[in-house]
C-alpha cells in the first residue's frame, strides 16, 4: 500500500512508519516541520498541518489509505484544537481527495470499565491527561457520524509506553481490556503492529477497536 501518515515523527507515529516500511509498504510521512530522521527508500517526509483540510486534500490523492498519529504536546498545546481540528480536517480532506480508508490513533479515556462508565469518569484519572482524553472522546463521536468513509479508530490500552515488541496481544471493542492483575497495558511497538494489521486487513470498518496485553 501507499500510506499517507500524519504525525510520523511522534513516538507512536514513528513506530507505525517503521512497521509499515518493514512490511514493504510505501509511506509519506507528514509532520509540521517536514523533518524526519527516518532514512528508507520507501519513505518520503513532507511538511503539513493535519488540522488544515486543504493540506489533507492536496496530499492524500495517490495514496491507498490515510493514517494519523497526530497528538498535541501535553501541557504545551491546545488538545482540542489539535485532536478535534485534525479529525475534522482529515474527514473532510480525504473526502475531497477521494480516499476512503482512514485509520486514526485514538485515546483510552472513552473505553468502558462498566456499562455506561468510562475510564475518564474515574476520580483517579490523571488531571494532565483529561483535556486530551476529552478531545479524543469528541473525535470518536465525530467519526461515528461518518458513513461514507472506511474509518477505524484504534484506542490503545490505558497505559501505552515504550517497551518490548512482544507480538501477541488482544484486540477488543469499546471495553477496556485488562490482564489478570487488572492492568491495561500495551507497548508502542505492539500497538503499531495492531495499527498496521488493521490498515492491511480492514477488519473493523467504521468501528472503534482497542488493543492490550
N, C-alpha and C positions, 0 to 999 in steps of 0.2 A: 504494500500500500504506500501511497504518498500521504503523509500526515502533516497537517499544519498544527504546531504545538505552541500555544501561548503560555508564557511563564516558564520557558525552557531552562532558565538559569537558576531557578529556585532549587531548594533541596529535593523536593519531590519531583518537580519538572525535569531536573537533570537525570534523575533515576529513570523516569519514564522514557526520556530520549535515549538513554543508554540501552534500555530494554528493547525499544523499537528497533534500534540500529543492530543490536545483537541478533535479531530475528530476520534481518535482511530488508527491513522497510526503509523508505526514504523519508527524512524528517526535515521540515522547515521550521526552525526554532525561532520564535518571536519573543523578544524582550524589549523593555523600554529603552535600553541603551543600544541594543543591537550587538552588544559584546558577548562573547562566549569563549570559554577555554576548551570547548569540545572540538577536537580535530578528528574528522571522519569523512571519507569521500562521499558518503550519502547524507551528510548533514550540512545545511545552509543556515546561517544566522542572519536575521533581519531585525531592524528596529521597528517597533509598532506598539500601539496602545490598544489593549484589549477592550477598553471602555469606549472606544470610538467605532461606531457602526461602519463608517466609511472605510476605515482601515481593515476591518474584518472582511467586508465585502470585496475589497480590492485584492486582498492576499489569498482568500480562500479558493478562487477558481483554479482548477487543475489538480486539486487535492481530493483524495477519496474520503477523507474524514478530517474534522477539526477537533482538536482536543485542547483542554485548558486546565492548567495547574496554577492559575493566577491567584495570588493572595497578597494582602497588604503586609507591610512591616508592622508587626504587632506593637501597639503603643506609639507608633510614629505616623500612621496614616489612617484615614477615614475608612474603616472596614466596609461600611455600607456603600460608600461611593465606589469603591473598587470592586467588591464582590457583586453587588446588585447591578452596578453600572456595567460591568463586564458581561454579566448574564444577559441583560437586555441587548447590549450591542452584539454579542455573539449570536443570539437567537435571530435578530433582525438581519445581521450581516450575512450569516450563512444562507438565510432565505433568499436574499438578493443575489448571492453567488450561485445558487442552485445546488449547494452541497447539503445533503440530507443528514449525514451522520455527524453527531456532536456528542462528545464524551467529556464529562466535567468532574474534576476533583470536588467533592462535597465536604460537608462537615458532619461530625458525630453528634452534635448537640440536639438534633431533631429526631434521633433514634429513640424508640420507645423502650422504657425499662419496665413498664406495666401498661395495661390498656389505658390510653388517654394520658399517660405520664411519659415525659421525655427527659433525656439526660439533662437538658438545660434547666429543667424545673428543680433539680437538686439544690438544696441550700449550700452544698459543698462545692458547687460548680465554681471554678476559679474566676474571679472578677475580671482578670485581664483578658480572658477569652470570651466574655459574654457578648461583646459587640460583634465579634467575628461569628460566633455561633448564631446570633440572631440574624445577621446578614445572610449566612448560609441557609438558614431556615426560609428566609424570604426568597432566596434564589431558587430553592427547591419548589416553592409554591409557584413561582413563575414558570419553571419547566413543566410542572404538572398541568398547566393551561395549554401547552403546546401539543397539537395533534398532527401537525404536518411535517414534523422533523423526527428523525430516529435518534432521540437523545437518550443518554444514560447518565445518571448522577451517582457517583461512587463515593459513599461515605467510608472513611477509614474506621478502625476501632477507636475507642475513646482515647487511647494513647498510641500515637504514631511517632516513631523516632528512629534515628539511625540504628542499625543493628544487622545481624547476620541475615543472609539470604537463605532461608530455610527451604522454601519451595513448596511447602504444604501449609494450607490454611483453609478456613471455612468461608463460604460466601452465603450471605443471608439477604434479607429484605429490609423491612422497616424496623426490626427489633435489634437492640444492642446485643451483640454476641459476646459472651463471657466464657472464660475457661473454668475448669473445675474449682479453682480458687477464687472465682468471682472477678478475675481481672479481664479487662478488654484491651488487647494489645495487638499491634502489628508493626513490623519493621517497614521502613520506607521502601527497601528493596523488594519485599514481598508484596507490598501494596502496588508497586509498579508492575509486578508480574500480573496481578489480578486486573489492573487497568488495561494492560496491553492484551491480555486474554479476551477482555470484553470488546476491545477495538477489533480484534481479529474475528471473533466468533459471533458477535451481535446477538447474544442470548437473552439480553434484558432490555429490549427496546421499550422506550417510554416508561421506564421504571427507575426507582432508586434501589441500589443494592449496597451492601456493606461487606467488608472483608475483615477477618480477625483470626487469630490462632484459636 
